[in-house]
Amino acid sequence: MSLGDSGDGLRVRPYAITRGRTRAATDVPIEAIVYRTPKGESARNSMALERGQILQLLSTPQSAAEVSARLRLPLGVTRVVLGDLVDEGYLALNTRSASGRPDLRLLERVLDGLQAL
Amino acid sequence: MASKPSEMVMTDDSALDSSAPMPVKIVVAGGFGVGKTTFVGSISEIEPLTTEAALTKVSENVDDTSKISGKTTTTVAMDFGRISLGSDLVLYLFGTPGQDRFWFMWDDLVRGAIGAVVLIDTRRLEECFPAVDYFEEHQIPFVVAMNCFDGQVTHTPADVREALAVSPDTPVLSIDARERVSTRDTLLELVQHALVRATS
């Protein structure tokens, strides 16, 4: 696999954006849906760099993975920046609690949803 | 390159603010070139996206990158897609990185997942052994899906079940990853299997 050969490679070490941190206080799972809070809504045009790009992109709620892919920001970095923005009250996130498997009710809803496709 | 928000058309009109949907995920595993991205793409409402993870850990097989001159950041790509299930639920399908040395990413990937689809090419059956081992070990519900290239069925599910030595209750299916209906039925089979596992 030879990814990253496509030209616009990273010019700085990826975690420079997060000042070297690979974890934020708030853990953001890859599938977690992030969306703007009212505070994030008002700050969307005043924030710089990645944080500003994220706030603008989130005019539509979407997952951490989508934010990473659309902004071409490595997944780990994206999760730290998103976690920071959640901690600071600019974003909120929807994610299922902790690490357990989905419960019966949720599985049934997924089943119904797939059957309706 | 700037992102193009105009591309992200959400099909449901309910995705506003705090009414953002709840995510669930299914992992799609299998060897390189077995059709994971095809599988995801056949049902995803968005073009499958790719996210890259910078390698900050390196497995024992390729340790000491300092000896490789000119070596910079290595990345590993992961393809994924999205399916809205009604207005308040969205299912993400994550393809696993194809190479074994990216195992450390799997724990993160399967955490909280409904389960996994192990895609196999019966001509290269052995490539799925590590994935099957992983899901059995971590007690993740999974189904085995034989991707029948060109509609050629060379092995029966019974043959494959025997070759993989998976438990009798693990579904083994014959599918066509290019076909939306076939992909959907595979996901249905997995969710049903996860339901049975959750109740037993």
Interface residues (C-beta under 8 A of the other chain):
Chain A: M1 L3 G4 D8 G9 L10 R13 P14 Y15 T22 P29 I30 E31 A32 I33 Y35 R36 Q53 Q56 L57 S59 T60 P61 Q62 S63 A65 E66 S68 A69 R70 L71 R72 P74 L75 G76 V77 T78 A92 N94 T95 R96 A98 S99 G100 R101 P102 D103 L104 L106 L107 E108 R109 V110 L111 D112 G113 L114 Q115 A116 L117
Chain B: M1 S3 P5 M8 M10 A15 L16 D17 S18 A20 P21 M22 P23 V24 K25 I43 L49 T50 T51 E52 A53 A54 T56 T72 T73 T74 T75 V76 A77 M78 F80 R82 I83 L85 G86 L89 V90 L91 Y92 F94 G98 Q99 D108 L109 R111 G112 A113 I114 P141 R184 L187 L188 V191 Q192 A194 L195 A198 T199
